[in-house]
Amino acid sequence: MQKNENPVVLAVILFAITAVVALLLAFTNSVTVEKIEANTAKEQNEARMEVMPDAASFEKIEAELEEDGVVSEIYAAKTASGELAGYCVGVHPNGFGGAIEMIVGVKPDETLTGIKIVSMAETPGLGSKAQEPKFKDQFSGKGASKPLTVIKSGTPGDSEIVAISGATISSGAVTSGVNAAAEAVRKLK
């Protein structure tokens, strides 16, 4: 024997369940939002320390950044004695799988100290190799006074980076992010 339920009663029950779940999600978010923000800030600070190991502290620079630009933030890296060690520039160029969030270290003389990819959604086994030392260590020590270019193979020159095989879009995106960071530092000067 099948019972016919009133559609209004079913709608009210469904609404009540949805409201309870929404309230639980809102409560969970309010409890965890501060911890998530603190963890994100800690990860960002660790990334800045990785690309600028001579720094003891970081001060955010309030600079006018292009709204649709690649550069998201700039920090002045200071030594323990308060001298300028360089700049840590947050960039998010678009790769094959979307935005690649990274930090680029640039010394005052425009020498690159390194890059740290904070998050990316590049193809596993191809574009994701941008996080590996074989690729990202190419940037350390390069001069950033002129834009870096990507080559597919061979021995790189002073302003060249060898692309990851099969991932030239990701390689180009990371390099364009580094170039944008260097340009932002030049504009600060």
C-alpha positions in Angstrom: 0.0 0.0 0.0 1.5 3.3 -1.2 0.9 6.4 0.7 0.5 9.7 -1.1 2.4 12.5 0.6 1.4 16.1 0.3 4.0 17.9 -1.9 3.9 20.9 0.5 4.9 18.8 3.4 7.8 17.3 1.5 9.0 20.7 0.4 8.9 22.0 4.0 10.9 18.9 5.2 13.4 19.4 2.4 13.8 23.1 3.3 14.3 22.3 7.0 17.0 19.8 6.2 18.7 22.3 3.8 18.5 25.0 6.4 20.1 22.9 9.1 22.9 21.8 6.9 23.6 25.4 5.8 23.7 26.5 9.5 26.1 23.7 10.3 28.4 24.7 7.4 28.3 28.4 8.4 29.2 27.4 12.0 32.1 25.2 10.9 33.4 28.0 8.6 33.3 30.5 11.4 35.2 28.2 13.7 37.9 27.3 11.2 38.4 30.6 9.2 41.0 32.1 11.5 43.0 28.9 11.6 42.9 28.6 7.8 44.1 32.2 7.4 46.9 31.7 10.0 48.1 28.5 8.1 48.0 30.4 4.8 50.0 33.2 6.2 52.5 30.8 7.7 52.9 29.0 4.3 53.4 32.3 2.5 56.0 33.4 5.0 57.9 30.1 4.7 57.8 30.5 0.9 59.3 34.0 1.3 62.0 32.6 3.5 62.8 29.9 1.0 63.4 32.4 -1.9 65.1 35.0 0.3 67.1 33.0 2.9 69.2 36.1 4.0 66.0 37.8 5.3 65.0 38.0 8.9 61.7 39.8 8.4 59.3 40.9 5.6 57.4 44.2 5.3 54.5 44.4 2.8 54.9 47.2 0.3 51.8 49.1 -0.5 52.3 49.7 -4.2 49.7 50.2 -6.9 49.4 47.0 -8.7 47.5 46.5 -11.9 44.1 45.0 -11.2 44.3 42.4 -13.9 48.1 42.0 -13.6 50.1 39.0 -12.7 51.7 40.6 -9.6 49.6 40.2 -6.4 51.9 41.5 -3.7 55.4 42.7 -2.9 57.3 42.3 0.3 60.6 44.0 1.2 62.9 41.5 2.7 65.1 42.9 5.6 68.2 41.4 7.2 68.5 41.1 10.9 70.3 44.5 10.9 67.4 46.1 9.0 69.1 46.4 5.6 67.2 45.6 2.4 68.0 42.0 1.4 65.7 42.1 -1.6 62.1 41.7 -2.5 59.6 38.8 -2.5 57.0 39.2 -5.2 53.8 37.2 -5.2 52.7 36.4 -8.8 50.0 34.2 -10.4 50.6 33.7 -14.1 48.2 31.5 -16.1 49.6 28.1 -17.0 48.0 25.2 -18.8 45.8 24.2 -15.8 45.0 27.7 -14.5 46.8 30.1 -12.3 50.2 29.2 -10.9 50.6 30.9 -7.5 54.3 31.5 -6.7 56.8 33.7 -4.9 59.8 35.2 -6.6 62.9 36.5 -4.8 64.7 39.4 -6.4 67.8 41.1 -4.9 68.2 44.9 -5.1 70.7 44.4 -8.0 68.0 42.5 -9.9 69.5 39.1 -9.4 67.0 36.3 -8.9 67.4 34.4 -5.6 64.8 31.7 -6.5 61.2 30.8 -7.0 58.7 28.9 -4.9 55.5 27.5 -6.4 52.9 27.7 -3.7 50.0 26.2 -5.6 49.3 25.0 -9.1 46.9 22.7 -11.1 49.2 21.8 -13.9 49.2 18.3 -15.6 50.7 15.7 -13.2 53.9 14.3 -14.6 54.4 17.2 -17.1 53.6 20.8 -16.0 53.8 19.8 -12.3 57.5 19.3 -12.9 57.9 23.0 -12.6 58.1 22.5 -8.9 61.1 20.2 -9.2 64.6 21.5 -8.5 65.8 20.6 -12.1 63.5 23.3 -13.5 63.0 25.9 -10.7 66.7 26.1 -9.8 67.5 27.4 -13.2 66.2 30.8 -12.1 68.5 31.2 -9.1 71.4 33.6 -9.8 70.0 34.8 -13.2 70.0 38.5 -13.8 66.6 39.9 -14.2 67.6 43.2 -15.8 66.2 41.9 -19.1 63.3 39.4 -19.6 64.1 35.7 -19.5 63.1 33.6 -22.4 62.3 29.9 -22.7 64.2 27.6 -25.0 63.1 24.0 -25.8 66.6 22.4 -25.5 70.3 23.1 -25.5 72.5 25.0 -23.1 70.8 28.1 -21.8 72.4 31.5 -22.0 72.4 34.1 -19.3 68.8 35.1 -19.9 67.4 31.7 -21.0 65.5 28.9 -19.2 65.2 25.4 -20.6 61.6 24.3 -20.8 60.2 21.1 -19.3 59.9 18.6 -22.1 56.2 18.4 -23.0 55.2 21.3 -20.8 56.3 24.4 -22.7 53.1 26.3 -21.7 53.8 25.7 -18.0 57.5 26.6 -18.4 56.5 29.8 -20.2 53.9 30.7 -17.6 56.5 30.3 -14.7 59.0 32.4 -16.7 56.5 35.1 -17.5 55.6 35.2 -13.7 59.3 35.7 -13.0 59.6 38.4 -15.6 56.5 40.2 -14.1 58.1 40.1 -10.7 61.4 41.5 -11.9 59.5 44.3 -13.7 57.5 45.1 -10.5 60.8 45.5 -8.6 62.2 47.7 -11.3 59.2 50.0 -11.0 59.7 50.2 -7.3 63.1 51.6 -7.8 
